[in-house]
Structure formats: C-alpha cells, structure tokens
C-alpha cells in the first residue's frame, strides 16, 4: 500500500473513532453538572480528567485499528475490525445510557458488553499485530475502572441513576 493510502487510512480510522467520541459527547453535554450532583467516592477522578483521557484513548484505538487494517485490509481482518467497530458503537452508547437517560444499571450492562468486546478485539488484534493489541490495553484498563465507578455511582445514587 502506498504512503498516501496508509495516511488516508489512518485519517479514516481517526475520523471514525472521533465520530464515536463526538456522538458520545452529544449525550454528555450536561455531564459535568450531572457528575457534580452525584455522590462520588474519594477515588473518583474530577470531571476535568475524562476529556483528555478519552481523547488519548480514542487516538490510540484509531492507531491500533489502522495497524491491523494496514496489514490485512478489511477482507483479511474482517472479524477483528468488525468487532472493533462494534465495540466502538457500544462505547458511544454508554454516554447516552448513563448521562442522557440516567440509567445506571443499563449503563453497567453496556460496560460489561463493552469490556467483553474489547477483550475479543484485543485477542483478534494480538493475532495480527501485537503492538495494535498493546495500544488497546490502556483502554481496557480504563473501561475496567469505569465499570467499577459506574457500579459505585449507581449504587450510591439511586435517586439519580
């Protein structure tokens, strides 16, 4: 594949990942205020941490998907990239379930599905390009943390979630 083709592919993966981020951000437009209303554990990060962390994670996710795509294309990595796109959609849905619809239990179920899809994506990526899988490890760790935080917030804020 030409350098131009590779560069365009990277831009496409970045666009897809940040499109998912943007869809989640639409649901999170009032997230800061809502998050401030919640009774939070001492270990919960401040709201200002989430944007930068997610921006970095989405960029790393895009590079990981691009690396797999670059090696195999859609045809050669249909399962790996298909699961990646599915987890991206489930990721974007979480913001709607938690922040827009304020359904703590459903948001936790979404995270469980997301966590499993990330695990399958990691496995698929590992078989094709280990660095692509390594790039997803911080994302999986963050979603694990987010799952614990989601559960804690849901349990301590029954009137709001």
N, C-alpha and C positions, 0 to 999 in steps of 0.2 A: 504494500500500500504506500502511496506517495506521502510525503510530509504534509502536503496540503490536505490530503484525505484524512490523515491522522489528526491534524489540527482541527479540521471541521468536525470530526468525530468527537474529539474532546469537548469542543464547544457545544455540540448537541447533548452530550451527557451532562455537562454543567447546566445547560438550559433546562433539561428535564428535571434534574434534581432541584434546581432552584424554583422551577414551576411548582413542584410539590411543596416546597418550602413556602412559596407565596400563597398557595391555596390554604395551607395551614395557618399562615399569618392573617389571612382574611378572617378566619374564625377567632383569632387571638387578638383582635383589635382592642378589646377591652380586658385582655388577660391581666395586665399589670394591676388594675384596680381590683379585679376579682381575686387574684392571687393575694393581694394585700388584705382582703377581707377574711381569708381563710386562717384558721388556727393552724400554724405550721410548727413542725418540730424544730428544735435548735439546729439540727444538721441540714435543714432545707436551705438551699442557696437563695440569695436575693434574686429578685426578678431580673435584674440587670445582667445576670450571668447567662441566662438562657439564649439570648440572641447571638452573642459571639460564639458560644459553644456550638449551637446548631449550625451556624454559618460554616464553621470549620468542619464539622462532621459532614454536612452536605457536600462540601468541596471534596473531602476525602472519599466519600461514597462515589461521586462522579468519576474521580480518577480511577478508583477500583473497577468500576463498570467499564470504563474506557479501556483499561488494560486488558480485560477479558475480551471485550469486543474487538480490540485491535489484533489480538492473537487468533481469534476464531471467527469473527463476524457473527451476525445473527444466526445464520444457519448452523454454524459449528458450536454455538453456545446458547442455543435456544432455551434449554431448561435453566441454565444459570442466569441468563439475562431476563428471562420471563419471571423467575422467582424474584429477582432483584426489582423489577418493575412492580410486581405485586406487593412487595414489602414497602416500596415507596408510596403506593396508594394507601396502604393500611396506616403508614406513618402519618400521612396528611390527614387521614380521617380522625386520628386521635384528637387533634386540636379542636375539631368540630364537636366531638363527643364530650370532651372534658370542658372546654371553655365556652363554646356556643350553647350546647344543650345541657351542660352541667350534670352529666350522668356519670358519677364516679365509678360505679360498678361496671357499666358498659365500657368505660374508658380503660379500666383494668383488664377487661376481657380483650379489648383491642390490643393492649400492650402484650398480653400473653401470646396472641396470634402473631403480632409483630416480632416478638422475641424468637418464636419458632421459625418464622420466615427468614429472619436474619441468620439464624443457625443453619438453615438449609442453604441459604445464599453463600455463607462462609464455606460450607463444605463443597459446594459446586465451584466456587472461585478457587479454593485451595487446590482442587484437582487440575485447574487450568493455569493458574498463576498465583504462586504463594504470596507475593507482595500485594496482590489485589485483596487477598483474604486478610492479610495483616492490616491493611488500611481500614478494614471494617471492624477490627477488634475494639477500638475506642467507641465506636457507635454502639456495638453490642453491649459494652460495659455501661455506657450512658443510659441506654434503654433499660438495662437491668436496674440501675439506680432509679430511673424514672418510674419503673414499676413499683418499687418499694415506696417511693414518695407518693405515687398515685394512691396506693393502698392506704397509706397512713393518712393522707388528706381526706380520703373518702370515709375512713372510719372515725376521724376526729371532727368531721364537719357534716353530720347527717342532715342538717337543715339546709345546707347549701349545695351538697352533692348527693 
